[in-house]
Every structure is written in C-alpha cells, then in structure tokens.
C-alpha cells in the first residue's frame, strides 16, 4: 500500500510540499522559457535566414522548370512526337528520371 500521513500536522506538511513542488516546477519552466526566448535581433536574423532559404528553393525550382522545358523542346525537335505515338512512354520515362535526379540531391 501507499504511505500517507496520519496526523493533522503530517497532512498539512504533505499538502504544503505538494504545492511547493508545483510552484518550483512552474518557476523552472518560466526560467527555461526566458532563457530560450529569442531577442528582437535574433528573431530578425532568423526571419532573414528563412527568407534567404525560400529564395534559394525558388531559384532551384525555376531552374528545374527551365531545364525541363528546354529538354522537352529539344526532344520534340529530335523525335517527331506527332508522327510516332510509340515513343511517348520513352520520353515520359526520361522526364521521370530527370525529375528524380534533380529533386533527390
């Protein structure tokens, strides 16, 4: 079984210790939060880095689109797609391979 205080003084001390533990734990949480909170300058630097990362991703995506459009145009010139319907699956697989190669770096 559990051990619990039997006298009134023991019960008062147990309740006091329980509340003191809650207060101390809350104090530790508040202290940790204050230590981890970013300053105004840190928030600005973080948002700037995020914007730079987004611009880099946008550049990579636009480069990818231009590469695909160039290759599509090049393949269309090389292979007359209108006259030969059997080569379309081959072209689609080449685009899939290019897509996988560019996106999994």
Secondary structure as UniProt FT lines:
FT   HELIX           8..36
FT   HELIX           40..78
FT   TURN            81..83
FT   HELIX           85..87
FT   HELIX           88..103
//
